[in-house]
Amino acid sequence: MTVRPHTPPATGSGRPGKVERAMRAGPTASPPQVTGDAPALARRERLALTLAREFYSGRRRRARYLSADLFGEPTWDILLDLYVAAREDRRVPTTSACIGAHVPPTTALRWLRILEMRGMVEREDDGRDGRRTFVRLSQRGRQVMEAFLGTMADTLLVALRDADGAGDTSAIALP
């Protein structure tokens, strides 16, 4: 099983389109380094995983109330799916990542290529089946997702504590 290095595709267009601009754009910032004692970091990681699962399933539930064509973030769905898979030690075939993005396969593959160029995901050959490849978060991708989800978890805990007024988030009963 080998991780394949990415080689950028040649663009024949004189005027860059949305995808070319997205491929060229770089990250805005590096993820912050999180410090703390082991139990606090473990709790933050558990909360981050819970949030990732909820964000992903919440996007599916939203379609019960609002038309799905109003929303479209296949890259976010891909990143959430790959983050959960990484935390659960599951390998994700490229075709499954495309299905999880809830867009046509060509669109999902295009966004996977963009994420790969940005250093957020990497592909690896199956090793046993030459027709299949897997996709996973790169180390940088996992750091970014953990930083974002951890920050969201911290913020939500503070907001819930403040909304409850009790100062203790363990007493909050959520529906």
C-alpha positions in Angstrom: 0.0 0.0 0.0 1.6 3.3 -1.1 0.5 6.8 -0.8 0.7 8.5 -4.2 2.2 11.9 -4.5 -0.1 14.4 -6.2 0.8 15.8 -9.6 -1.2 18.9 -10.5 -3.1 18.6 -13.8 -2.3 20.8 -16.7 -5.0 23.4 -17.3 -5.7 24.2 -20.9 -8.0 27.1 -20.2 -6.6 30.7 -20.6 -9.2 31.9 -18.1 -9.3 30.0 -14.8 -12.7 28.8 -13.7 -14.0 28.1 -10.2 -12.2 24.8 -9.9 -8.8 26.2 -11.1 -9.1 29.1 -8.7 -10.0 26.7 -5.8 -7.0 24.5 -6.8 -4.6 27.4 -6.8 -5.9 29.0 -3.5 -3.9 28.1 -0.5 -4.9 27.7 3.2 -5.4 30.8 5.1 -3.8 29.8 8.4 -2.2 26.9 10.1 -4.2 25.1 12.8 -3.3 26.2 16.3 -1.5 23.8 18.6 -3.8 22.6 21.4 -2.2 22.0 24.8 -3.5 20.7 28.0 -3.5 17.7 30.2 -4.3 14.2 28.7 -7.8 13.9 30.1 -8.8 17.3 28.8 -7.4 16.6 25.4 -9.1 13.2 25.3 -12.4 14.8 26.2 -11.9 17.5 23.5 -11.2 14.8 20.9 -14.3 12.9 21.9 -16.4 16.0 21.6 -14.8 16.8 18.2 -15.8 13.3 17.0 -19.3 13.7 18.3 -19.6 17.1 16.6 -18.3 15.7 13.3 -20.9 12.9 13.4 -23.7 15.4 14.2 -22.7 17.9 11.6 -22.7 15.2 9.0 -26.0 13.6 10.0 -27.5 17.0 10.7 -26.9 18.0 7.1 -28.9 14.9 6.0 -31.7 15.6 8.4 -31.9 19.2 7.2 -33.3 17.9 3.9 -36.5 16.9 5.7 -37.2 20.6 6.3 -35.5 22.5 3.5 -34.9 21.6 -0.1 -31.4 20.0 -0.5 -30.8 22.0 -3.6 -30.5 25.1 -1.4 -27.3 23.8 0.1 -24.1 22.4 -1.3 -20.8 21.8 0.4 -19.4 18.5 -0.9 -16.0 19.3 0.4 -17.3 19.7 3.9 -19.2 16.4 3.7 -16.0 14.7 2.5 -13.9 16.2 5.3 -16.4 15.3 8.0 -16.8 11.7 6.6 -13.0 11.2 6.4 -12.5 12.7 9.9 -15.0 10.3 11.4 -13.5 7.4 9.4 -10.0 8.3 10.6 -11.1 8.4 14.3 -12.9 5.1 13.9 -9.8 3.5 12.1 -11.8 2.8 9.0 -10.5 3.0 5.4 -12.6 4.8 2.9 -12.6 3.8 -0.7 -12.7 6.7 -3.1 -16.1 5.6 -4.4 -17.5 5.7 -0.9 -16.1 9.2 -0.3 -17.9 10.3 -3.5 -21.2 8.7 -2.3 -20.8 10.4 1.1 -20.5 13.8 -0.6 -24.1 13.6 -1.9 -23.2 15.0 -5.3 -22.6 13.4 -8.7 -19.4 11.3 -8.7 -17.6 13.6 -11.1 -18.2 16.6 -8.8 -17.0 14.7 -5.8 -13.9 13.5 -7.6 -13.1 17.1 -8.6 -13.4 18.3 -5.0 -11.3 15.3 -3.8 -8.6 16.5 -6.3 -8.8 20.0 -4.9 -8.5 18.8 -1.3 -5.6 16.6 -2.4 -3.8 19.6 -4.0 -4.4 21.6 -0.8 -2.8 18.9 1.2 -5.9 18.0 3.1 -6.4 14.5 1.8 -4.2 11.8 0.3 -4.9 8.8 -1.7 -3.4 5.3 -1.3 -3.5 2.3 -3.5 -5.3 -0.8 -2.2 -2.2 -3.0 -2.5 -4.4 -6.1 -3.1 -6.8 -4.7 -5.7 -5.2 -2.5 -8.3 -8.6 -1.1 -9.3 -9.3 0.4 -5.9 -7.8 3.4 -4.1 -8.6 4.7 -0.7 -8.7 8.3 0.4 -7.9 9.6 3.9 -7.2 12.9 5.7 -3.6 13.8 5.5 -1.8 14.7 8.8 -2.5 18.3 8.1 -6.1 17.6 7.2 -6.7 15.8 10.5 -5.0 18.6 12.4 -7.2 21.2 10.8 -10.4 19.2 11.4 -9.4 18.5 15.0 -8.6 22.2 15.6 -11.8 23.4 14.0 -14.1 20.8 15.7 -12.3 21.2 19.0 -12.8 25.0 18.9 -16.5 24.5 18.0 -16.9 22.0 20.9 -15.3 24.5 23.3 -17.5 27.4 22.0 -20.7 25.3 22.2 -19.9 24.2 25.8 -19.5 27.8 26.9 -22.6 28.9 25.0 -24.7 26.0 26.5 -23.4 26.8 30.0 -24.2 30.5 29.6 -27.7 29.7 28.2 -28.4 27.3 31.1 -27.2 29.9 33.6 -26.1 27.2 35.9 -22.4 27.3 35.0 -22.2 23.5 34.8 -22.6 22.0 31.3 -23.1 18.4 32.7 -26.6 19.4 34.0 -27.8 20.5 30.6 -30.4 18.2 29.2 -30.5 18.4 25.4 -33.5 17.2 23.4 
